[in-house]
Amino acid sequence: MPTQTSWVDPELFLDHGGLKVFHTYKDDDFDQGTNRYWFTLKPECSVERPACGINFCPHVFDVRELATWQPPVQPPYCTGENDTPENHGAWERYWEQELEAIRASMRTAIDSGALGTRLNDSEAP
């Protein structure tokens, strides 16, 4: 059976200071969901396929590699005696806090010029 793949614009994750940050997707497949830490400044570029033609695409980045990255403190892992409803709830809160930490890290990097500079340098003539 033949299949057909069609382009879908990535979802916007953050629009700050005139810079737009888009989600990337597992295996470049929208149906598999977004990557948690990898983002792109150019919608056509992804982790697996940099459309800009550069091997180490400057548009795609891992937020954990930004100098501004500060993750929240992790609760105990839910194993053994720590496998409690309280710790499961703590992890749910952690994931929400981490998402806000991702946004805060990007905002700070954009405000300082660290994130926008990557895009501007790569597109300079």
N, C-alpha and C positions, 0 to 999 in steps of 0.2 A: 504494500500500500504506500503510495507516495505521501509525503508530508510537506508542509509548507511552514516556513518560519517568517514571522513578520515583525518588523521593528516596533517597539513600544517605547515611548519617552519614559525615562526614569522618573521616579517620584522626587519632588523637591523636598529636601530634608531641612534646609536652612537658607534663608535669604537675609543677609546681614551686611550692612555697609556697602550695598551695591554688588556684593558677590553672592552668587548662588551656589549652593552645595547640594549635590544630588546623591541619592542612594546608588549603590552598585548591587548586583544580584548574584546569588550563588550560581556558578556555571553560566553566567549571563542569561539565566532563565527566570523571567518574571514570576512564573508560577512556583518557583522554589523559594521565593522570598528574598528579602534584603540581607546583605551582609551586615553584621553588627558594627564593625569597626572600619570598614573600607568604604570610601566615598570618592566622588569625582567632581571636579570643577567644570568639566566639559562633558555634557550629556552623552556624546558619542563615544567617549573613552571609558573603558571598563578595566577591571583587574585582568581579565583573560584576553581582551582585545583592545589594545590602545589604538583608536582610530587615527590618532595624530601621526602614527608611523614611527614613533620613538620607542625603542625597546623598554626603557625605564620611564614610562610616561609621567611627566611632571604634574599632570592633571589628576591622577589617581593617588590617593594617600590613605594611610592607616592612621586614624586619629591618635592611637596610642604612641605614635612616633613623634607627635608634635611636642615641642618643649613645654607647651601649656597644659599637657595632659595631666590631670590629677584625679585618679579614680577614687570613688568612695571606699571606705573601709569595708572589707568583706566580712560577713558573718561566718560563724563556723560552718564547715561543710556538713551536709545532712547525712552523716554516716554513723554507724554504731550508736552510742548513747546520745549523739547530737542529732539523731534523726527524729526530731520532735516537730509538732505543729508550729511551735514558736519559731524555730529556725527556718521552716519552710516559709512562714510569713515574712521573716527577716530577709530571705532571699528574694521574695516578690518585691519588697520595698527597695532592696539593693538594685534590682534591675531598673526600676523607675528612677532611682537616684543616679545610676550610671548613665542613663539616657540624658538626663539633665547635665551631667558632667561632660558628656560628649558635646552637647550644644555649647556649654560654657567654654570649653577648650577651644572650639572653633571660633566663637565670637572673639575671644581674647587674641587668638592668632590672627584673625582678620583685622582687628583693631590695631594690632602692633605692626601690621604689614607683612608678617611672616607667611601667611597663607596666600594672600593675594599676590605677593611678589612671585611666588612659584609660577602662577599662571601668566603673569605679565612677562617674566623673564623668558618663558618658553615660547611666547608668541612674538617676541621682539624681532624686528627685521634683521 
